[in-house]
Amino acid sequence: MKERQHWQPEEDRLLRTYVKQYGPKEWHLISQCMGKSYLERWKNCLKPGIKKGSLTLEEQNLVISLQAKYDNKWKKITSKIPSCTAKRLGKWWEVFKEKQLKLQQQ
């Protein structure tokens, strides 16, 4: 199994520079400059507007409600909560379910 490579601050700066230079939709041009999973890094970590930190209680309730409606279609759910990524909501949901299961077992 390949060892996971972590992004370095210089790589983040470089990615931001390329996105600023080419635009946030010109991934074919950026791919010629970057070797790692640049698109995932941008979408999940660096894209302006992506919220850092915990979900608010209101956001948590919205995720629970939307998950009941759309199941685990996280991309669809993020269209209703644009400050969060599908990856982040999916991870939050897994932790939430685990906590609920533990509470039920008590």
C-alpha positions in Angstrom: 0.0 0.0 0.0 1.3 3.5 -0.9 2.2 5.8 1.9 -0.1 8.8 2.0 1.6 12.0 1.1 0.6 15.0 3.1 0.2 18.4 1.5 2.8 20.9 2.4 2.1 24.7 2.9 4.1 25.5 -0.2 2.0 23.1 -2.3 -1.2 24.8 -1.0 0.2 28.2 -1.9 1.1 26.9 -5.4 -2.3 25.4 -5.9 -4.0 28.7 -4.9 -1.7 30.6 -7.3 -2.6 28.3 -10.2 -6.4 28.5 -9.4 -6.0 32.3 -9.3 -4.1 32.3 -12.6 -6.2 29.8 -14.6 -9.6 30.0 -12.8 -11.4 27.5 -10.5 -12.7 25.4 -13.5 -9.6 25.0 -15.6 -8.4 21.8 -14.0 -6.9 20.4 -17.2 -4.5 23.4 -17.2 -3.8 23.1 -13.5 -3.2 19.3 -13.9 -0.2 20.1 -16.1 1.4 22.0 -13.2 0.4 19.8 -10.2 1.2 16.2 -9.5 -1.1 15.3 -6.5 -4.8 15.2 -6.1 -5.1 18.9 -6.6 -8.8 19.0 -7.4 -9.8 17.1 -4.3 -7.5 19.3 -2.2 -9.1 22.4 -3.7 -12.7 21.2 -3.3 -12.3 19.8 0.3 -9.8 22.2 1.9 -8.8 25.3 0.0 -11.8 26.5 -1.9 -13.1 29.8 -0.5 -16.3 29.5 1.4 -15.6 26.0 2.8 -16.4 26.1 6.5 -13.8 25.0 9.0 -14.7 23.7 12.4 -17.7 22.0 13.8 -21.2 22.1 12.3 -23.6 24.3 14.1 -26.7 22.7 15.8 -28.8 24.1 13.0 -26.5 22.6 10.3 -26.5 19.3 12.2 -30.3 19.2 12.2 -30.4 20.1 8.5 -28.0 17.3 7.7 -30.2 14.8 9.6 -33.3 16.0 7.9 -31.7 16.0 4.4 -30.1 12.6 5.0 -33.5 11.2 5.8 -34.8 12.7 2.5 -31.9 11.9 0.2 -30.2 9.0 2.0 -26.4 9.2 1.7 -26.3 11.4 -1.5 -23.9 13.8 0.0 -23.3 15.8 -3.1 -27.0 16.5 -3.3 -27.1 17.4 0.4 -24.1 19.8 0.0 -26.2 21.7 -2.6 -28.4 22.7 0.3 -25.4 23.3 2.6 -22.8 24.9 0.3 -20.3 25.7 3.0 -19.7 22.0 3.6 -18.2 19.4 1.4 -19.7 16.0 0.6 -16.7 14.3 2.2 -17.1 16.3 5.4 -20.8 15.6 5.7 -20.3 11.9 5.1 -17.7 11.7 7.8 -19.9 13.7 10.2 -22.8 11.4 9.5 -20.7 8.3 10.2 -19.6 9.7 13.6 -23.2 10.8 14.4 -24.5 7.3 13.6 -21.9 5.7 15.8 -22.8 8.0 18.7 -26.5 7.2 18.3 -25.7 3.5 18.3 -23.7 3.8 21.5 -26.6 5.7 23.1 -29.1 3.1 22.1 -26.9 0.3 23.6 -26.8 2.0 27.0 
